[in-house]
Amino acid sequence: MITLLQELNRQFTQVHKESYHNYNTANEIDYPYLTYDFDVEDLAPNVEGFYIDIDIFDNTGEFINVFEIEDKLKDWFKQKVVLTEDHLLRFNFLRSMKVPTGDNLLRRRNMQFYCKVDWRNKEWQD
């Protein structure tokens, strides 16, 4: 699981430098930024599916930066396949939607991707 998290971090930071697992850990918040986390389901021996939830934040009162990052993520992960020593990853875009913040300046959107992971070097117990 650690190797998957490292690869996800690599992928997200290539799209947008201010990317964080779970929550923004920076000492000083630099907008716009995104956070991501995932839920997992078992699909078959050596195969798992991950629902990756992404939240994009900006504090300008506009959605332009948020939509730009959303478009970059969709383009980056569109039909993306990543092969590493540990796994084969296949990504698909599922959805995106607005998230009300109750703040006049803070803008937020949520996206979800699905990632199918074929573990290459993991021993499974049936």
C-alpha positions as CSV (number, residue, x, y, z in Angstrom):
1,M,0.0,0.0,0.0
2,I,2.9,2.4,0.7
3,T,4.2,2.0,-2.8
4,L,0.8,2.9,-4.2
5,L,0.6,6.0,-2.0
6,Q,4.1,7.1,-3.1
7,E,3.1,6.7,-6.8
8,L,-0.2,8.6,-6.3
9,N,1.8,11.4,-4.6
10,R,4.2,11.4,-7.6
11,Q,1.3,11.6,-10.1
12,F,-0.6,14.4,-8.3
13,T,2.5,16.6,-7.7
14,Q,3.3,16.3,-11.4
15,V,-0.1,17.8,-12.2
16,H,-0.1,20.4,-9.3
17,K,2.8,21.0,-6.9
18,E,0.5,21.8,-4.0
19,S,-1.0,18.3,-3.6
20,Y,-1.4,16.6,-0.3
21,H,-2.6,13.2,1.0
22,N,-5.6,13.6,3.3
23,Y,-5.0,17.3,4.3
24,N,-2.8,20.2,3.6
25,T,0.3,19.8,5.8
26,A,2.1,22.9,4.7
27,N,3.1,25.4,7.4
28,E,1.8,28.2,5.2
29,I,-1.2,27.5,3.0
30,D,-0.6,28.3,-0.7
31,Y,-3.7,28.4,-2.8
32,P,-4.9,26.8,-4.9
33,Y,-4.2,23.3,-3.6
34,L,-5.6,19.9,-3.7
35,T,-6.0,17.0,-1.2
36,Y,-6.7,13.4,-2.1
37,D,-7.5,10.2,-0.3
38,F,-8.9,6.8,-1.3
39,D,-11.1,3.9,-0.4
40,V,-10.3,0.4,-1.5
41,E,-12.3,-2.7,-2.7
42,D,-11.1,-6.2,-3.4
43,L,-11.7,-7.2,-7.0
44,A,-9.8,-10.5,-7.5
45,P,-6.6,-12.2,-6.3
46,N,-3.9,-9.6,-6.7
47,V,-6.3,-6.9,-7.9
48,E,-7.9,-4.1,-6.0
49,G,-9.9,-1.1,-7.0
50,F,-9.4,2.4,-5.4
51,Y,-11.9,5.2,-5.4
52,I,-9.7,8.3,-5.2
53,D,-11.4,11.4,-3.9
54,I,-9.8,14.8,-4.7
55,D,-10.8,18.1,-3.2
56,I,-9.5,21.3,-4.9
57,F,-9.5,24.6,-2.9
58,D,-8.9,28.2,-3.9
59,N,-9.5,31.4,-1.9
60,T,-9.9,34.0,-4.7
61,G,-13.7,34.0,-4.8
62,E,-13.5,32.6,-8.3
63,F,-13.6,29.1,-9.7
64,I,-11.1,29.7,-12.6
65,N,-8.1,28.2,-10.8
66,V,-10.1,25.3,-9.5
67,F,-11.5,24.5,-13.0
68,E,-8.0,24.7,-14.5
69,I,-6.6,22.2,-12.0
70,E,-9.7,20.0,-12.6
71,D,-9.1,20.0,-16.4
72,K,-5.4,19.3,-15.9
73,L,-6.2,16.3,-13.7
74,K,-8.8,14.9,-16.2
75,D,-6.3,15.3,-19.0
76,W,-3.4,13.8,-17.0
77,F,-5.4,10.7,-15.8
78,K,-7.4,10.2,-18.9
79,Q,-6.9,6.5,-19.8
80,K,-3.6,6.7,-17.9
81,V,-1.7,3.4,-17.3
82,V,1.3,3.3,-15.0
83,L,3.5,0.2,-14.8
84,T,6.0,0.0,-11.9
85,E,7.9,-2.8,-10.3
86,D,5.1,-3.2,-7.7
87,H,1.9,-2.6,-9.6
88,L,0.0,-1.9,-12.8
89,L,-2.3,1.1,-12.4
90,R,-5.2,2.0,-14.6
91,F,-7.1,5.3,-14.0
92,N,-10.6,6.4,-15.1
93,F,-12.4,9.7,-14.3
94,L,-15.8,9.2,-12.6
95,R,-17.2,12.5,-11.6
96,S,-16.8,16.1,-10.3
97,M,-19.1,18.4,-8.3
98,K,-19.2,21.6,-6.4
99,V,-18.9,21.7,-2.7
100,P,-20.5,24.6,-0.8
101,T,-18.1,26.2,1.7
102,G,-20.2,28.9,3.4
103,D,-17.3,31.3,2.8
104,N,-17.4,34.3,0.3
105,L,-13.9,33.6,-1.0
106,L,-13.2,29.9,-0.5
107,R,-14.0,27.8,-3.5
108,R,-14.0,24.0,-3.5
109,R,-14.7,21.2,-5.9
110,N,-14.6,17.4,-5.4
111,M,-13.5,15.0,-8.1
112,Q,-13.4,11.2,-8.1
113,F,-11.2,8.8,-10.1
114,Y,-11.2,5.1,-10.1
115,C,-7.8,3.3,-10.1
116,K,-7.6,-0.5,-10.8
117,V,-4.4,-1.9,-9.2
118,D,-2.8,-5.2,-10.3
119,W,-0.3,-6.0,-7.6
120,R,2.8,-7.6,-9.3
121,N,4.9,-8.7,-6.4
122,K,2.4,-9.2,-3.6
123,E,1.6,-12.7,-2.2
124,W,-2.1,-13.1,-1.5
125,Q,-3.9,-15.4,0.9
126,D,-7.1,-17.0,-0.4
